[in-house]
């Protein structure tokens, strides 16, 4: 074998350092994915007990339910639903929010009993739910969905 061909023969090359960074990034993303799935599927009453996650969960549900109320008001403004239907949807959304935020079964509680439920913490929502119930079931009541929607969003965003 001629000596001038030996310059084309070489030993194994080292791995690129990019493979290490890709592996680290992949491991961190899998860990993040599992943590996100764990937190996302954990029931709300358990999330409210974890100190680090408590504030993020509260902010997330406040924003989610406030956007839901805004979508209902937008649907009413676009004439896709009537005022009683919009008020019923806003009432359902507020009750679901109260259940998620406090753990009290607000979906099934009569408006008059909100003061006794959860040591009176739900009493702040009682006047708005009374107004929404009146708008839903009383045809003579004139309630502006935009006003009720603004009050509901303020209640949701200011809930502590």
JOCOR-V847871 format. One record per residue. PHI is phi in whole degrees, 0 to 359 (999 if undefined). Layout:
phi->[PHI PHI]
This chain:
phi->[999 292 289 288 275 293 291 272 264 217 279 295 271 288 292 286 290 296 298 296 295 297 295 297 297 294 296 295 291 293 297 297 298 297 296 295 295 298 291 294 264 288 299 299 294 279 294 291 265 275 300 288 275 305 291 296 295 297 294 297 288 298 294 296 286 294 294 296 296 295 296 296 295 294 296 293 296 275 62 269 209 280 297 297 291 296 295 295 293 294 298 299 295 296 296 295 298 299 295 292 282 246 89 286 279 290 293 250 265 293 302 293 267 294 293 277 288 56 57 79 291 270 297 294 271 299 297 292 293 296 297 294 296 296 293 283 251 251 290 275 282 251 244 275 295 296 293 295 296 296 295 294 295 293 298 293 291 264 291 241]
